[in-house]
Amino acid sequence: MSSKVATTPPRDSRKVPRPGQVFDPVARALDRIGDRWTLVLIFHLLGGPKGFQDLRQRTGIAPRVLSARLRQLAEREWITTIEEGTRSLYAVTERGRTLEPLVAAIARWWVDHAMEEHIADFGAFTETSAQSILESLPFLLRGDVARDAVVTFEIRLSGPGGGVWTLRIRDGACTVTRGFAETADVRYTAETRVWCGVALGILDARDAVKRGLLIKDGGRDALDQYFHQIPRPTASSSERSGSARKSRRSK
């Protein structure tokens, strides 16, 4: 009868270094950037100077947290304060603008590899402000399709969060500005909630036009041919999403 002798794995005699002693560009970069709000705020300020309440509306950050993060960004010289009339606005500095490639890469990674995971909650996006979707469109651009495109869209939205925006696609890049276009190739007119659904692919654009919910004037170019949209759930993914929600409720 053989007996088994319990053995312990040999102890590694090498001393484990402290994180700060390791040359790790990724860890050092994350230490420098700080928490998630750093890149979120830089993302919004890359589009132009904004006031405190503007940033709150775009991010939902609590006032105390936002104040602390803005102070931190200013100390790191990534943002600065400028005066515009009677308003104090926050603007990204040249040093802060060096983070733009990182912001763009994160946004595009989410679009390419993680947006599909939000299928279960896709209905919530119809409550998202049109402004936030419009300002995110440059990161949703389909580079392969837009590479040689030269097209200008004008978006006219009514209701809460409405307004007018001009969206230009030129040689694989997209810019969004507030206001009417001097000349537009295509014009969309809709209520904000409807347009948000169409822009994200939650509502079918052709069906919305047939039902009179969306008016499209001009050429044949369409937003959905140039921008990534939320994948529509299949029967199997819908079942998985339902099971996941039931599982979360049961916990």
GROMACS elastic network, one bead per residue, 0.5 to 0.9 nm:
[ bonds ]
;  ai    aj funct       b0    kb
    7    10     6  0.89507   500
    8    11     6  0.84042   500
    9    12     6  0.89488   500
   10    13     6  0.87845   500
   11    14     6  0.88042   500
   12    15     6  0.79737   500
   17    20     6  0.80140   500
   17    21     6  0.60513   500
   17    22     6  0.69755   500
   18    21     6  0.53581   500
   18    22     6  0.70660   500
   19    22     6  0.55300   500
   19    23     6  0.86083   500
   19    24     6  0.87071   500
   19    27     6  0.84978   500
   20    23     6  0.77946   500
   20    24     6  0.88107   500
   20    27     6  0.89951   500
   20    28     6  0.83982   500
   21    24     6  0.89978   500
   23    27     6  0.84915   500
   23    28     6  0.80469   500
   24    27     6  0.53979   500
   24    28     6  0.61107   500
   24    29     6  0.85368   500
   25    28     6  0.50976   500
   25    29     6  0.59477   500
   25    30     6  0.85487   500
   26    29     6  0.51760   500
   26    30     6  0.62419   500
   26    31     6  0.86126   500
   27    30     6  0.51596   500
   27    31     6  0.61205   500
   27    32     6  0.86316   500
   28    31     6  0.50189   500
   28    32     6  0.62360   500
   28    33     6  0.86663   500
   29    32     6  0.50839   500
   29    33     6  0.61169   500
   29    34     6  0.85720   500
   30    33     6  0.50298   500
   30    34     6  0.59744   500
   30    35     6  0.80616   500
   31    34     6  0.54627   500
   31    35     6  0.85272   500
   33    36     6  0.83082   500
   33    38     6  0.63691   500
   33    39     6  0.75535   500
   34    37     6  0.80340   500
   34    38     6  0.64657   500
   34    39     6  0.88000   500
   35    38     6  0.59833   500
   35    39     6  0.81647   500
   35    69     6  0.89890   500
   36    39     6  0.61662   500
   36    40     6  0.66187   500
   36    41     6  0.89679   500
   37    41     6  0.59143   500
   37    42     6  0.83795   500
   37    59     6  0.88263   500
   37    61     6  0.84864   500
   37    66     6  0.83981   500
   37    69     6  0.72185   500
   38    41     6  0.54673   500
   38    42     6  0.62642   500
   38    43     6  0.86244   500
   38    69     6  0.69780   500
   38    70     6  0.84850   500
   38    72     6  0.88760   500
   38    73     6  0.73573   500
   39    43     6  0.59077   500
   39    44     6  0.86623   500
   39    99     6  0.78859   500
   39   100     6  0.89328   500
   39   102     6  0.84741   500
   39   103     6  0.63884   500
   40    43     6  0.50894   500
   40    44     6  0.65477   500
   40    45     6  0.88123   500
   40    59     6  0.77529   500
   40   103     6  0.80771   500
   41    44     6  0.52463   500
   41    45     6  0.61862   500
   41    46     6  0.85732   500
   41    55     6  0.74888   500
   41    59     6  0.79600   500
   41    69     6  0.85921   500
   41    70     6  0.82688   500
   42    45     6  0.50606   500
   42    46     6  0.59783   500
   42    47     6  0.89385   500
   42    73     6  0.89376   500
   42    78     6  0.82381   500
   42    79     6  0.81837   500
   42    91     6  0.89548   500
   42    92     6  0.69313   500
   42    96     6  0.72326   500
   42    97     6  0.80290   500
   42    99     6  0.76791   500
   42   100     6  0.78882   500
   42   103     6  0.79167   500
   43    46     6  0.53498   500
   43    47     6  0.72833   500
   43    99     6  0.87862   500
   43   100     6  0.74002   500
   43   103     6  0.63630   500
   43   104     6  0.83748   500
   44    47     6  0.57494   500
   44    48     6  0.75161   500
   44    49     6  0.86345   500
   44    50     6  0.81961   500
   44    55     6  0.74895   500
   44    58     6  0.77290   500
   44    59     6  0.87269   500
   44   135     6  0.81929   500
   45    48     6  0.52020   500
   45    49     6  0.57475   500
   45    50     6  0.65933   500
   45    55     6  0.85183   500
   45    79     6  0.84936   500
   45    90     6  0.73844   500
   45    91     6  0.59582   500
   45    92     6  0.57973   500
   46    49     6  0.78235   500
   46    91     6  0.78520   500
   46    92     6  0.63116   500
   46    96     6  0.86675   500
   46    97     6  0.70573   500
   46   100     6  0.74472   500
   47    50     6  0.88095   500
   47   135     6  0.77411   500
   47   176     6  0.86636   500
   48    90     6  0.86888   500
   48    91     6  0.66064   500
   48    92     6  0.77527   500
   49    81     6  0.88049   500
   49    82     6  0.81962   500
   49    89     6  0.58057   500
   49    90     6  0.53183   500
   49    92     6  0.72775   500
   50    53     6  0.82110   500
   50    54     6  0.58058   500
   50    55     6  0.65803   500
   50    88     6  0.84554   500
   50    89     6  0.51076   500
   50    90     6  0.53886   500
   50    91     6  0.67764   500
   51    54     6  0.50439   500
   51    55     6  0.63574   500
   51    56     6  0.87349   500
   51    87     6  0.74297   500
   51    88     6  0.63978   500
   51    90     6  0.60216   500
   51    91     6  0.89871   500
   52    55     6  0.53141   500
   52    56     6  0.63635   500
   52    57     6  0.88144   500
   52    63     6  0.86352   500
   52    66     6  0.81698   500
   52    67     6  0.83350   500
   52    88     6  0.82645   500
   52    89     6  0.72086   500
   52    90     6  0.76361   500
   53    57     6  0.61167   500
   53    58     6  0.85716   500
   53    63     6  0.88820   500
   54    57     6  0.52252   500
   54    58     6  0.63336   500
   54    59     6  0.87400   500
   55    58     6  0.50713   500
   55    59     6  0.60250   500
   55    60     6  0.78763   500
   55    61     6  0.80369   500
   55    66     6  0.83553   500
   56    59     6  0.52767   500
   56    60     6  0.50746   500
   56    61     6  0.56087   500
   56    62     6  0.73913   500
   56    63     6  0.74250   500
   56    66     6  0.76347   500
   57    60     6  0.57616   500
   57    61     6  0.82283   500
   58    61     6  0.85023   500
   58   129     6  0.84952   500
   58   131     6  0.83390   500
   58   132     6  0.65855   500
   59    62     6  0.89882   500
   60    63     6  0.89172   500
   61    64     6  0.83761   500
   61    65     6  0.65795   500
   61    66     6  0.58495   500
   62    65     6  0.54167   500
   62    66     6  0.60803   500
   62    67     6  0.86601   500
   63    66     6  0.51046   500
   63    67     6  0.61049   500
   63    68     6  0.86571   500
   64    67     6  0.52310   500
   64    68     6  0.63426   500
   64    69     6  0.87539   500
   65    68     6  0.51706   500
   65    69     6  0.61839   500
   65    70     6  0.86193   500
   66    69     6  0.51417   500
   66    70     6  0.60717   500
   66    71     6  0.84859   500
   67    70     6  0.52770   500
   67    71     6  0.61524   500
   67    72     6  0.86188   500
   68    71     6  0.51619   500
   68    72     6  0.61976   500
   68    73     6  0.87131   500
   69    73     6  0.61546   500
   69    74     6  0.85892   500
   70    73     6  0.50649   500
   70    74     6  0.61451   500
   70    75     6  0.85983   500
   70    79     6  0.78227   500
   70    90     6  0.83674   500
   71    74     6  0.51266   500
   71    75     6  0.62104   500
   71    76     6  0.87269   500
   72    75     6  0.50961   500
   72    76     6  0.63613   500
   72    77     6  0.86757   500
   72    78     6  0.89050   500
   73    76     6  0.51349   500
   73    77     6  0.62604   500
   73    78     6  0.53684   500
   73    79     6  0.57933   500
   73    80     6  0.83263   500
   73    96     6  0.86396   500
   74    78     6  0.58442   500
   74    80     6  0.57589   500
   74    81     6  0.81803   500
   75    78     6  0.76886   500
   75    79     6  0.83245   500
   76    79     6  0.78173   500
   76    96     6  0.88183   500
   77    80     6  0.69099   500
   77    92     6  0.87521   500
   77    93     6  0.70024   500
   77    94     6  0.89554   500
   77    95     6  0.68787   500
   77    96     6  0.71573   500
   78    91     6  0.86866   500
   78    92     6  0.60126   500
   78    93     6  0.53881   500
   78    94     6  0.74939   500
   78    95     6  0.55226   500
   78    97     6  0.75899   500
   78    98     6  0.89451   500
   78    99     6  0.89354   500
   79    90     6  0.65787   500
   79    91     6  0.54402   500
   79    93     6  0.50543   500
   79    94     6  0.85572   500
   79    95     6  0.81711   500
   79    96     6  0.62335   500
   80    89     6  0.83699   500
   80    90     6  0.57550   500
   80    91     6  0.54090   500
   80    92     6  0.63363   500
   80    93     6  0.63885   500
   81    88     6  0.65164   500
   81    89     6  0.55869   500
   81    91     6  0.61633   500
   81    92     6  0.87988   500
   82    87     6  0.84276   500
   82    88     6  0.57923   500
   82    89     6  0.52585   500
   82    90     6  0.62716   500
   82    91     6  0.69533   500
   83    86     6  0.70152   500
   83    87     6  0.58459   500
   83    89     6  0.61196   500
   83    90     6  0.88036   500
   84    87     6  0.52308   500
   84    88     6  0.62640   500
   84    89     6  0.69402   500
   85    88     6  0.80914   500
   92    95     6  0.78869   500
   92    96     6  0.54858   500
   92    97     6  0.63699   500
   93    97     6  0.61146   500
   93    98     6  0.88590   500
   94    98     6  0.67464   500
   95    98     6  0.54684   500
   95    99     6  0.77808   500
   96    99     6  0.57408   500
   96   100     6  0.77632   500
   97   100     6  0.53826   500
   97   101     6  0.85348   500
   98   101     6  0.70311   500
   98   102     6  0.82349   500
   99   102     6  0.53253   500
   99   103     6  0.62885   500
   99   104     6  0.87411   500
  100   103     6  0.50683   500
  100   104     6  0.60995   500
  100   105     6  0.85114   500
  101   104     6  0.51054   500
  101   105     6  0.60191   500
  101   106     6  0.86378   500
  102   105     6  0.50769   500
  102   106     6  0.62173   500
  102   107     6  0.86093   500
  103   106     6  0.53213   500
  103   107     6  0.62458   500
  103   108     6  0.86558   500
  104   107     6  0.51522   500
  104   108     6  0.60774   500
  104   109     6  0.84737   500
  104   138     6  0.89591   500
  104   139     6  0.64882   500
  105   108     6  0.51849   500
  105   109     6  0.60000   500
  105   110     6  0.86507   500
  105   139     6  0.87257   500
  106   109     6  0.50804   500
  106   110     6  0.63227   500
  106   111     6  0.87494   500
  107   110     6  0.52709   500
  107   111     6  0.63886   500
  107   112     6  0.87601   500
  107   136     6  0.86935   500
  107   139     6  0.61488   500
  107   140     6  0.81314   500
  108   112     6  0.60269   500
  108   113     6  0.83454   500
  108   139     6  0.59392   500
  108   140     6  0.69832   500
  108   141     6  0.89616   500
  109   112     6  0.51382   500
  109   113     6  0.57151   500
  109   114     6  0.72217   500
  109   115     6  0.88415   500
  110   113     6  0.53435   500
  110   115     6  0.55932   500
  110   116     6  0.88641   500
  111   114     6  0.60980   500
  111   115     6  0.50658   500
  111   116     6  0.80160   500
  111   139     6  0.80479   500
  111   140     6  0.67536   500
  111   228     6  0.73069   500
  111   229     6  0.83827   500
  111   230     6  0.85192   500
  112   115     6  0.68822   500
  112   116     6  0.84465   500
  112   228     6  0.85478   500
  113   116     6  0.72059   500
  113   117     6  0.85227   500
  114   117     6  0.54805   500
  114   118     6  0.75565   500
  115   118     6  0.56297   500
  115   119     6  0.76679   500
  115   229     6  0.86683   500
  115   230     6  0.65391   500
  115   231     6  0.79783   500
  116   119     6  0.56652   500
  116   120     6  0.89401   500
  116   230     6  0.64330   500
  116   231     6  0.59508   500
  116   232     6  0.86045   500
  116   233     6  0.87330   500
  117   120     6  0.73011   500
  117   121     6  0.87536   500
  118   121     6  0.54028   500
  118   122     6  0.59807   500
  118   230     6  0.80618   500
  119   123     6  0.83235   500
  119   230     6  0.72201   500
  119   231     6  0.70864   500
  119   232     6  0.72336   500
  119   233     6  0.63383   500
  119   237     6  0.81557   500
  119   238     6  0.81018   500
  119   241     6  0.76499   500
  120   123     6  0.79401   500
  120   233     6  0.82317   500
  120   237     6  0.84460   500
  120   238     6  0.72540   500
  120   240     6  0.86735   500
  120   241     6  0.51828   500
  120   242     6  0.76009   500
  120   244     6  0.86016   500
  120   245     6  0.81984   500
  121   124     6  0.58004   500
  121   125     6  0.76718   500
  121   241     6  0.87361   500
  122   125     6  0.56011   500
  122   126     6  0.77757   500
  122   202     6  0.74272   500
  122   230     6  0.76194   500
  122   232     6  0.89639   500
  123   126     6  0.58568   500
  123   127     6  0.79246   500
  123   197     6  0.86014   500
  123   202     6  0.77052   500
  124   127     6  0.56468   500
  124   128     6  0.72160   500
  125   128     6  0.50135   500
  125   129     6  0.85707   500
  125   196     6  0.75340   500
  125   197     6  0.74623   500
  125   200     6  0.80395   500
  125   202     6  0.86431   500
  126   129     6  0.80608   500
  126   130     6  0.89402   500
  126   192     6  0.88839   500
  126   193     6  0.57911   500
  126   194     6  0.76405   500
  126   195     6  0.85842   500
  126   196     6  0.56010   500
  126   197     6  0.53685   500
  126   200     6  0.84709   500
  126   202     6  0.80240   500
  127   130     6  0.87156   500
  127   193     6  0.67092   500
  127   196     6  0.79154   500
  127   197     6  0.89166   500
  128   131     6  0.83770   500
  128   132     6  0.70056   500
  128   133     6  0.73225   500
  128   193     6  0.81413   500
  128   196     6  0.72545   500
  129   132     6  0.54619   500
  129   133     6  0.67358   500
  129   134     6  0.88294   500
  129   160     6  0.84158   500
  129   161     6  0.60401   500
  129   162     6  0.85187   500
  129   192     6  0.77645   500
  129   193     6  0.81305   500
  129   196     6  0.76171   500
  130   133     6  0.52050   500
  130   134     6  0.60869   500
  130   135     6  0.85708   500
  130   157     6  0.83241   500
  130   161     6  0.64184   500
  130   162     6  0.70909   500
  130   163     6  0.88641   500
  130   192     6  0.61757   500
  130   193     6  0.76934   500
  130   195     6  0.75877   500
  130   196     6  0.58740   500
  131   134     6  0.50973   500
  131   135     6  0.60765   500
  131   136     6  0.85392   500
  131   161     6  0.72213   500
  131   162     6  0.81264   500
  131   163     6  0.87012   500
  131   165     6  0.88169   500
  132   135     6  0.52145   500
  132   136     6  0.62276   500
  132   137     6  0.88391   500
  133   136     6  0.50645   500
  133   137     6  0.63126   500
  133   196     6  0.72003   500
  133   199     6  0.78984   500
  133   200     6  0.82201   500
  134   137     6  0.52598   500
  134   138     6  0.81472   500
  134   165     6  0.81662   500
  134   167     6  0.82763   500
  134   176     6  0.69441   500
  134   196     6  0.89882   500
  134   199     6  0.87129   500
  135   138     6  0.70196   500
  135   139     6  0.86115   500
  135   175     6  0.85874   500
  135   176     6  0.65257   500
  135   177     6  0.86442   500
  136   139     6  0.56195   500
  136   140     6  0.66894   500
  137   141     6  0.62419   500
  137   167     6  0.89238   500
  137   174     6  0.74926   500
  137   175     6  0.84025   500
  137   176     6  0.80020   500
  137   227     6  0.72054   500
  137   228     6  0.87448   500
  138   141     6  0.54524   500
  138   169     6  0.89320   500
  138   173     6  0.70353   500
  138   175     6  0.64797   500
  138   176     6  0.77485   500
  138   227     6  0.85922   500
  139   142     6  0.86621   500
  139   174     6  0.84017   500
  139   227     6  0.87547   500
  139   228     6  0.89868   500
  140   143     6  0.88788   500
  140   226     6  0.84807   500
  140   227     6  0.53229   500
  140   228     6  0.52440   500
  140   229     6  0.77046   500
  141   144     6  0.88325   500
  141   145     6  0.84872   500
  141   146     6  0.72674   500
  141   169     6  0.89743   500
  141   172     6  0.79690   500
  141   173     6  0.76867   500
  141   174     6  0.71833   500
  141   226     6  0.59805   500
  141   228     6  0.62985   500
  142   145     6  0.56053   500
  142   146     6  0.60520   500
  142   147     6  0.83392   500
  142   172     6  0.81355   500
  142   225     6  0.81801   500
  142   226     6  0.54257   500
  142   227     6  0.51667   500
  142   228     6  0.61311   500
  143   146     6  0.50971   500
  143   147     6  0.55732   500
  143   172     6  0.55637   500
  143   173     6  0.78548   500
  143   226     6  0.80301   500
  143   227     6  0.86498   500
  144   147     6  0.56268   500
  144   148     6  0.87101   500
  144   172     6  0.78445   500
  144   226     6  0.88654   500
  145   148     6  0.75145   500
  145   149     6  0.75156   500
  145   172     6  0.79787   500
  145   225     6  0.75902   500
  145   226     6  0.61331   500
  145   227     6  0.87445   500
  146   150     6  0.81032   500
  146   169     6  0.71114   500
  146   170     6  0.76032   500
  146   171     6  0.64952   500
  146   173     6  0.74644   500
  146   174     6  0.88312   500
  146   225     6  0.88571   500
  146   226     6  0.60833   500
  146   227     6  0.87206   500
  147   150     6  0.89764   500
  147   170     6  0.78028   500
  147   173     6  0.77209   500
  148   170     6  0.72614   500
  148   172     6  0.64146   500
  149   169     6  0.63812   500
  149   170     6  0.57635   500
  149   171     6  0.55144   500
  149   172     6  0.68457   500
  149   173     6  0.89997   500
  150   168     6  0.76255   500
  150   169     6  0.55789   500
  150   171     6  0.65169   500
  150   172     6  0.87749   500
  151   167     6  0.84489   500
  151   168     6  0.60034   500
  151   169     6  0.53817   500
  151   170     6  0.68561   500
  151   184     6  0.78546   500
  151   185     6  0.62135   500
  151   186     6  0.80750   500
  151   221     6  0.78715   500
  152   166     6  0.70963   500
  152   167     6  0.57347   500
  152   169     6  0.63437   500
  152   170     6  0.86403   500
  152   181     6  0.78592   500
  152   183     6  0.75755   500
  152   184     6  0.51262   500
  152   185     6  0.53216   500
  152   186     6  0.66222   500
  152   187     6  0.86408   500
  153   165     6  0.83077   500
  153   166     6  0.58840   500
  153   168     6  0.62952   500
  153   169     6  0.84347   500
  153   181     6  0.78645   500
  153   183     6  0.89154   500
  153   184     6  0.55727   500
  153   185     6  0.60375   500
  153   187     6  0.56695   500
  153   188     6  0.75629   500
  153   221     6  0.89149   500
  153   222     6  0.86654   500
  153   223     6  0.82264   500
  154   164     6  0.72170   500
  154   165     6  0.58508   500
  154   167     6  0.61994   500
  154   168     6  0.86782   500
  154   179     6  0.85961   500
  154   180     6  0.67445   500
  154   181     6  0.61139   500
  154   183     6  0.86681   500
  154   184     6  0.59548   500
  154   185     6  0.79836   500
  154   186     6  0.63609   500
  154   188     6  0.62738   500
  154   189     6  0.85361   500
  155   163     6  0.80508   500
  155   164     6  0.55747   500
  155   165     6  0.51325   500
  155   166     6  0.63313   500
  155   167     6  0.76429   500
  155   180     6  0.83400   500
  155   186     6  0.86656   500
  155   187     6  0.59673   500
  155   189     6  0.62480   500
  155   190     6  0.83053   500
  155   195     6  0.89706   500
  156   162     6  0.75690   500
  156   163     6  0.60387   500
  156   165     6  0.67153   500
  156   166     6  0.89730   500
  156   180     6  0.84977   500
  156   187     6  0.75102   500
  156   188     6  0.60195   500
  156   190     6  0.66267   500
  156   191     6  0.84348   500
  156   192     6  0.87525   500
  157   160     6  0.89413   500
  157   161     6  0.80587   500
  157   163     6  0.52249   500
  157   164     6  0.62483   500
  157   165     6  0.85935   500
  157   188     6  0.80899   500
  157   189     6  0.58537   500
  157   190     6  0.52080   500
  157   191     6  0.53114   500
  157   192     6  0.52797   500
  157   193     6  0.89833   500
  157   195     6  0.75851   500
  158   161     6  0.75928   500
  158   163     6  0.64625   500
  158   164     6  0.88015   500
  158   189     6  0.80555   500
  158   190     6  0.64212   500
  158   192     6  0.57953   500
  159   162     6  0.53046   500
  159   163     6  0.84679   500
  159   191     6  0.58531   500
  159   192     6  0.60418   500
  159   193     6  0.82558   500
  160   163     6  0.89911   500
  160   191     6  0.85161   500
  160   192     6  0.69176   500
  160   193     6  0.85232   500
  161   192     6  0.67500   500
  162   191     6  0.75280   500
  162   192     6  0.58121   500
  163   178     6  0.80016   500
  163   179     6  0.78654   500
  163   192     6  0.87427   500
  164   177     6  0.89401   500
  164   178     6  0.61476   500
  164   179     6  0.51283   500
  164   180     6  0.60619   500
  164   181     6  0.89473   500
  165   176     6  0.69332   500
  165   177     6  0.57566   500
  165   180     6  0.61965   500
  165   181     6  0.77040   500
  166   175     6  0.82233   500
  166   176     6  0.57993   500
  166   177     6  0.53167   500
  166   178     6  0.61316   500
  166   179     6  0.61380   500
  166   180     6  0.60431   500
  166   181     6  0.54505   500
  166   184     6  0.81823   500
  167   174     6  0.70895   500
  167   175     6  0.58570   500
  167   177     6  0.65889   500
  167   178     6  0.87416   500
  167   181     6  0.83426   500
  168   173     6  0.81907   500
  168   174     6  0.56119   500
  168   175     6  0.53381   500
  168   176     6  0.65207   500
  168   177     6  0.86008   500
  169   172     6  0.67405   500
  169   173     6  0.56567   500
  169   175     6  0.66855   500
  169   226     6  0.88840   500
  170   173     6  0.53742   500
  170   174     6  0.64461   500
  170   175     6  0.84396   500
  171   174     6  0.84895   500
  177   180     6  0.87658   500
  180   183     6  0.85543   500
  180   184     6  0.87761   500
  181   184     6  0.57996   500
  184   187     6  0.65564   500
  184   218     6  0.78987   500
  185   217     6  0.83629   500
  185   218     6  0.56609   500
  185   219     6  0.58907   500
  185   220     6  0.87834   500
  185   221     6  0.79561   500
  186   216     6  0.69983   500
  186   217     6  0.56497   500
  186   219     6  0.56561   500
  186   220     6  0.77490   500
  186   221     6  0.69339   500
  186   222     6  0.76764   500
  187   215     6  0.79428   500
  187   216     6  0.56977   500
  187   217     6  0.50788   500
  187   218     6  0.63274   500
  187   219     6  0.88093   500
  188   195     6  0.85014   500
  188   214     6  0.70218   500
  188   215     6  0.57005   500
  188   217     6  0.66101   500
  189   195     6  0.82072   500
  189   213     6  0.87262   500
  189   214     6  0.59339   500
  189   215     6  0.50636   500
  189   216     6  0.66228   500
  189   217     6  0.84979   500
  190   193     6  0.82853   500
  190   194     6  0.64586   500
  190   195     6  0.59316   500
  190   213     6  0.63438   500
  190   215     6  0.64779   500
  190   216     6  0.89833   500
  191   194     6  0.54620   500
  191   195     6  0.62978   500
  191   196     6  0.87689   500
  191   213     6  0.75710   500
  191   214     6  0.77972   500
  192   195     6  0.51771   500
  192   196     6  0.61337   500
  192   197     6  0.87058   500
  193   196     6  0.52212   500
  193   197     6  0.64371   500
  193   198     6  0.88185   500
  194   197     6  0.52677   500
  194   198     6  0.63354   500
  194   199     6  0.86862   500
  194   203     6  0.76313   500
  194   208     6  0.80644   500
  194   213     6  0.69577   500
  194   214     6  0.74601   500
  195   199     6  0.59090   500
  195   200     6  0.84943   500
  195   203     6  0.84821   500
  195   205     6  0.88141   500
  195   213     6  0.87681   500
  195   214     6  0.74641   500
  196   199     6  0.51697   500
  196   200     6  0.62434   500
  196   201     6  0.85285   500
  196   202     6  0.82598   500
  196   203     6  0.85721   500
  197   200     6  0.54053   500
  197   201     6  0.60772   500
  197   203     6  0.50062   500
  197   204     6  0.81716   500
  197   205     6  0.88660   500
  198   201     6  0.50637   500
  198   202     6  0.59098   500
  198   204     6  0.60351   500
  198   205     6  0.55730   500
  198   208     6  0.79282   500
  198   214     6  0.89241   500
  198   223     6  0.88813   500
  198   224     6  0.81960   500
  199   202     6  0.77091   500
  199   203     6  0.80419   500
  199   205     6  0.83222   500
  199   223     6  0.70292   500
  199   224     6  0.69525   500
  199   227     6  0.83393   500
  199   229     6  0.72341   500
  200   203     6  0.76996   500
  200   224     6  0.83560   500
  200   227     6  0.86949   500
  200   228     6  0.77869   500
  200   230     6  0.57081   500
  200   231     6  0.89192   500
  201   204     6  0.63634   500
  201   205     6  0.79337   500
  201   224     6  0.74588   500
  201   228     6  0.84328   500
  201   229     6  0.50609   500
  201   230     6  0.56976   500
  201   231     6  0.73424   500
  201   232     6  0.75115   500
  202   229     6  0.80903   500
  202   230     6  0.69631   500
  202   231     6  0.83108   500
  202   232     6  0.70948   500
  203   206     6  0.88981   500
  203   207     6  0.77672   500
  203   208     6  0.71143   500
  204   207     6  0.53326   500
  204   208     6  0.61653   500
  204   209     6  0.87679   500
  205   208     6  0.50228   500
  205   209     6  0.62538   500
  205   210     6  0.87075   500
  205   214     6  0.75585   500
  205   222     6  0.89769   500
  205   224     6  0.81349   500
  206   209     6  0.51314   500
  206   210     6  0.62731   500
  206   211     6  0.86780   500
  206   214     6  0.86586   500
  207   210     6  0.50499   500
  207   211     6  0.61702   500
  207   212     6  0.86111   500
  207   213     6  0.86008   500
  207   214     6  0.88467   500
  208   211     6  0.51510   500
  208   212     6  0.62248   500
  208   213     6  0.50670   500
  208   214     6  0.54085   500
  208   215     6  0.83836   500
  209   212     6  0.50891   500
  209   213     6  0.58312   500
  209   215     6  0.59169   500
  209   216     6  0.73072   500
  210   213     6  0.76397   500
  210   214     6  0.80719   500
  211   214     6  0.77150   500
  212   215     6  0.69009   500
  216   219     6  0.88642   500
  216   222     6  0.88672   500
  217   220     6  0.88428   500
  218   221     6  0.83192   500
  219   222     6  0.83274   500
  221   224     6  0.88035   500
  221   225     6  0.74267   500
  221   226     6  0.86353   500
  222   225     6  0.56461   500
  222   226     6  0.72090   500
  223   226     6  0.55100   500
  223   227     6  0.62616   500
  224   227     6  0.54365   500
  224   228     6  0.72295   500
  224   229     6  0.73452   500
  225   228     6  0.81817   500
  228   231     6  0.87470   500
  229   232     6  0.87094   500
  230   233     6  0.89689   500
  231   234     6  0.89039   500
  233   236     6  0.78578   500
  233   237     6  0.56205   500
  233   238     6  0.57075   500
  234   237     6  0.51759   500
  234   238     6  0.59883   500
  234   239     6  0.85297   500
  235   238     6  0.51027   500
  235   239     6  0.62003   500
  235   240     6  0.86584   500
  236   239     6  0.51052   500
  236   240     6  0.62253   500
  236   241     6  0.86207   500
  237   241     6  0.60486   500
  237   242     6  0.85181   500
  238   241     6  0.50083   500
  238   242     6  0.61241   500
  238   243     6  0.85577   500
  239   242     6  0.50649   500
  239   243     6  0.61418   500
  239   244     6  0.85394   500
  240   243     6  0.50649   500
  240   244     6  0.60839   500
  240   245     6  0.86482   500
  241   244     6  0.50009   500
  241   245     6  0.62200   500
  241   246     6  0.86402   500
  242   245     6  0.51701   500
  242   246     6  0.62253   500
  242   247     6  0.85598   500
  243   246     6  0.50880   500
  243   247     6  0.60646   500
  243   248     6  0.86316   500
  244   247     6  0.50148   500
  244   248     6  0.62078   500
  244   249     6  0.86789   500
  245   248     6  0.50998   500
  245   249     6  0.62412   500
  245   250     6  0.86562   500
  246   249     6  0.51225   500
  246   250     6  0.61885   500
  246   251     6  0.88548   500
  247   250     6  0.51600   500
  247   251     6  0.65338   500
  248   251     6  0.54199   500
